[in-house]
């Protein structure tokens, strides 16, 4: 949908004086969606805002807390894991869901994609790292879904991950909460069902020697890119626009607006007047 708009607005704060003359409207068969975003971020990790589930092979000591100074920088999530001597592969896994990182696609809009960022620190003694992965976690309808991104296996160094444009198919159903095994054919629903976001911490020890882990997470963020419906024209030529960018004196604002068909002007141009509007959050 293409719009050429002549703006005769005097003041956006006074809707009675806001009138837009739409000179040309060409409606194409292919809709042009508008994108809005919802941002969740945490750089302090107050554990009062998290629900935590912990799993382990048995016998390990896991001490999880909010460190006030060992983050990247400042406060962060920290888990000290002491794995005892063992004869088989030893697993630990913690799931952290931020109770304020909640999104409802049915009321807030279907999700087009998700951008994810996080910093992770991992130190292991004794030994060295084989692989390090930074994980994004979605919880929906009682199930966890993982997206993981491998980073360089440097010991005792902060690593950052930045993944943009993640689709539902990038998140896989966790089928084993201890080992983190996933089903690559099962994914969350980005159109319905409440979603919570969080992170995960885990260790996999393959030798028999006891090992100590210091794992920290900081500066996590999720940007939810939702798809808004495109504008539509009713049979009476009234127009609903879910997204319009307005360059106000205070800066760019994203608005929704309803326009009521006003008739024809003296030169035959089609006229609409603003009926109602609001700011997209």
C-alpha positions, 0 to 999 in steps of 0.5 A, spaced: 500 500 500 502 506 497 500 513 501 502 520 498 500 525 504 500 532 505 500 534 512 496 540 514 497 538 522 497 544 527 498 540 533 499 533 534 496 534 541 490 537 539 486 532 535 481 537 533 486 540 529 489 535 526 487 534 519 491 530 513 489 530 506 491 524 503 492 526 495 493 519 492 492 512 495 494 506 491 491 499 494 496 493 492 494 486 492 500 485 496 500 488 503 506 491 506 506 490 514 509 494 519 513 492 524 513 494 532 518 492 537 517 490 544 524 490 548 526 486 554 533 487 558 536 485 564 543 488 566 543 487 574 539 480 575 535 481 581 533 473 582 527 476 585 525 477 578 526 470 576 523 463 577 529 458 577 529 450 575 535 446 577 537 439 574 544 435 575 546 428 575 547 428 583 552 430 588 554 436 585 554 443 589 550 449 585 550 456 588 547 461 584 546 468 586 546 475 584 554 478 584 554 485 585 561 486 582 563 480 577 559 482 571 560 485 565 560 490 568 557 491 575 552 486 577 550 479 574 548 472 574 553 467 577 553 460 578 558 456 582 558 449 580 562 444 584 562 437 580 564 431 584 569 425 581 564 421 577 564 415 573 560 417 567 558 424 563 556 429 569 550 434 567 548 440 571 543 445 568 539 451 570 533 454 567 532 462 569 525 465 567 524 472 568 517 473 570 517 480 567 519 478 560 512 476 558 509 477 551 502 475 549 502 474 541 494 474 541 494 481 545 500 484 543 501 482 536 504 476 532 511 475 532 515 476 526 522 475 529 526 475 535 533 479 536 537 476 542 544 479 546 547 476 552 554 476 555 557 469 558 563 468 562 565 461 564 571 459 568 573 451 569 578 448 574 582 444 572 582 443 565 580 447 559 573 448 555 571 444 549 566 448 547 562 454 550 555 456 548 550 462 549 543 460 550 536 464 549 530 460 552 523 461 551 518 458 555 511 456 552 505 452 554 509 448 559 515 447 555 522 450 554 525 451 547 532 453 546 536 457 541 544 456 542 550 460 539 557 457 540 562 462 541 570 461 542 572 456 548 576 461 551 577 460 559 575 465 564 574 471 559 567 474 557 564 472 551 558 476 547 553 473 542 548 477 538 543 474 534 538 477 530 532 475 526 531 469 530 524 465 527 520 460 531 524 455 527 530 457 530 528 455 537 527 447 539 523 444 544 527 441 550 526 434 551 531 432 556 531 438 561 538 435 564 542 434 558 539 439 554 537 435 548 532 438 543 527 436 538 529 440 532 522 439 529 518 442 534 518 449 535 514 455 539 508 458 536 509 465 535 502 467 533 498 464 540 500 462 547 504 466 552 511 466 552 516 468 557 524 469 556 530 467 560 537 464 560 540 457 561 546 455 565 549 448 564 555 444 565 557 437 561 563 434 565 566 428 560 572 426 565 572 422 571 576 428 575 572 433 580 571 440 577 569 447 579 565 452 574 564 459 575 559 461 570 556 468 569 551 471 565 550 479 564 547 484 559 541 479 556 536 482 552 530 480 547 527 484 542 521 482 540 519 484 532 512 483 532 508 484 525 502 489 525 496 488 520 497 493 514 492 498 513 485 497 511 480 501 507 472 500 509 467 500 503 465 507 506 472 509 504 474 510 512 481 508 513 485 504 519 492 505 519 496 501 525 503 504 524 505 511 521 511 515 523 511 522 525 517 527 526 514 531 532 518 536 535 520 532 540 522 526 536 520 520 531 513 517 534 510 511 531 502 512 531 496 508 529 490 512 526 483 512 524 481 516 518 474 518 516 472 519 509 470 527 508 468 527 501 471 531 495 474 538 495 473 544 491 478 541 486 476 534 486 481 531 491 479 526 496 479 528 503 479 524 510 479 527 517 482 524 523 477 521 527 482 517 532 489 516 534 494 514 539 501 512 540 504 505 539 507 502 545 
